[in-house]
Every structure is written in C-alpha cells, then in structure tokens.
Amino acid sequence: MQNYWVLQHGIYLAQSWDEDGGVNLYHCADEGRCFFVEVGVDDGHGQPVVLRSFVSNVPLEDYNYGVRLPER
C-alpha cells in the first residue's frame, strides 16, 4: 500500500541507475511532515516497491546532479 500512496501523492524528483535497475526518488509531504522515498520495481512482478524512506538529506547525495526540490 505504501507504494501506491507514494505514486499518488509524491512528487517525482529524479531517477538513479545501478546494477539492479532504476530507482525513482519522490518527495512526499503529509500533515506538515516532509520526507523522501525511493521506489524501485519488483522484477518478478513488475510492481513498484518502496525501497526506503528518509528525512535526512544525506541519501540525496546520490541524486545531487539534478534534484530540484518542490517549492513550498
């Protein structure tokens, strides 16, 4: 269910690729809280899967080449 919430309410920011495939980064805001979510694809079923969520900006270094945060 988390993956569907992210895809409906999150704002797509960027994509990253590694040996396992692509990972999409989303910015989410809910009830005054802001966080980021990485969503990948389950190879077995082709369904989106939430890989991790975080509030720290440290993991954003993987995306620093082109992430523009949404304006408030």
C-alpha positions as CSV (number, residue, x, y, z in Angstrom):
1,M,0.0,0.0,0.0
2,Q,2.9,2.4,0.7
3,N,4.0,2.3,-2.9
4,Y,0.6,3.4,-4.2
5,W,0.4,6.2,-1.7
6,V,3.8,7.5,-2.8
7,L,2.9,7.2,-6.5
8,Q,-0.4,9.1,-6.0
9,H,0.8,11.8,-3.6
10,G,4.6,12.0,-4.0
11,I,6.3,14.4,-6.4
12,Y,8.8,12.7,-8.7
13,L,12.3,14.3,-8.4
14,A,14.9,12.1,-10.1
15,Q,16.0,8.6,-11.2
16,S,19.1,6.7,-10.3
17,W,20.5,3.6,-12.0
18,D,22.7,0.8,-10.6
19,E,23.4,-2.8,-11.5
20,D,19.9,-3.8,-10.1
21,G,18.0,-1.3,-12.3
22,G,16.4,2.0,-11.8
23,V,15.2,3.7,-8.6
24,N,12.9,6.7,-8.7
25,L,13.1,9.4,-6.0
26,Y,9.9,11.1,-4.7
27,H,9.3,14.0,-2.3
28,C,6.3,13.5,-0.1
29,A,4.6,15.8,2.3
30,D,1.9,14.7,4.7
31,E,0.4,16.7,7.6
32,G,3.3,19.1,7.8
33,R,6.0,16.4,7.6
34,C,8.3,16.1,4.6
35,F,10.2,13.0,3.6
36,F,11.8,11.3,0.6
37,V,11.0,7.9,-0.8
38,E,12.9,5.7,-3.2
39,V,10.8,3.4,-5.3
40,G,12.1,0.5,-7.4
41,V,10.4,-2.2,-9.4
42,D,9.9,-5.8,-8.3
43,D,11.5,-7.8,-11.2
44,G,9.3,-10.8,-10.5
45,H,6.0,-9.0,-10.8
46,G,6.9,-5.6,-12.3
47,Q,5.2,-3.8,-9.4
48,P,6.5,-0.7,-7.8
49,V,8.2,-1.4,-4.4
50,V,9.2,1.1,-1.7
51,L,12.9,0.6,-1.1
52,R,13.5,3.1,1.6
53,S,12.2,6.4,3.0
54,F,14.2,9.0,4.8
55,V,14.1,12.6,6.1
56,S,17.9,13.2,6.1
57,N,19.4,14.9,3.1
58,V,22.5,12.7,3.2
59,P,21.0,10.0,0.9
60,L,20.2,12.8,-1.6
61,E,23.9,12.9,-2.5
62,D,23.2,10.0,-4.8
63,Y,20.9,12.3,-6.8
64,N,22.8,15.7,-6.4
65,Y,23.4,16.1,-10.1
66,G,19.8,17.2,-10.8
67,V,17.4,17.2,-7.9
68,R,15.3,20.3,-7.6
69,L,13.1,20.3,-4.5
70,P,9.5,21.4,-4.9
71,E,8.7,25.0,-3.9
72,R,6.5,25.4,-0.8
